[in-house]
Amino acid sequence: MSATTTTGRAFSYETGDSYDGQMCDKSGRKSGLGKLKLSSGEEYCGMFESGCFEGLGVLFFDDDSCYRGEFRDGKYGGFGVLVDNGATFYGKFVSGHPSHGRLEAKPGSQVICVEGQFSNGTVVPTLHQDWTAVVEKAQKAADAATETAAKFVSCNS
């Protein structure tokens, strides 16, 4: 027997978290399009699979930073855009961490741009490589994630 997905379920948890969206009837886990508000202030709107963020989504943090893009196994995974403390990273993420792409920071009135491979929060600049295609894929994934989140909002308003 295959699992079916239902819509329009809203739950509040003892932790203070709340979820509104599709659920898998067989497992009772979040599955499909939904919105999760965490008691810590974070809010995710996008796709779920087996209870985890999976596919396209937008994750807002309580400090006004956000990630828009692809998720794998509940973490940033694939292409996306992370905006945090005045810096923006466009690129590919692996297991929740930046892998390669472009980091733009705007301290004061200047703009600093670094492109390359990233490892443990440190950039390894790569000479003679055009990062335009990576940045474009990241922006497309971020735009698609925003559209996915907007579908949930429009269906539930």
Buried (B, 14 or more C-beta within 10 A) or exposed (E): EEEEBEEEBEBEEEEEBBBBBBBBEEEEBBBBBBBBBBEEEBBBBBBBBEBBBBBBBBBBBEEEBBBBBBBBEBBBBBBBBBBBEEBBBBBBBBEEEBBBBBBBBEEEEEEEEBBBBBEEEEBEEEEEEEBEEBBEBBBEBBBBBBEBBEEBEEEBE
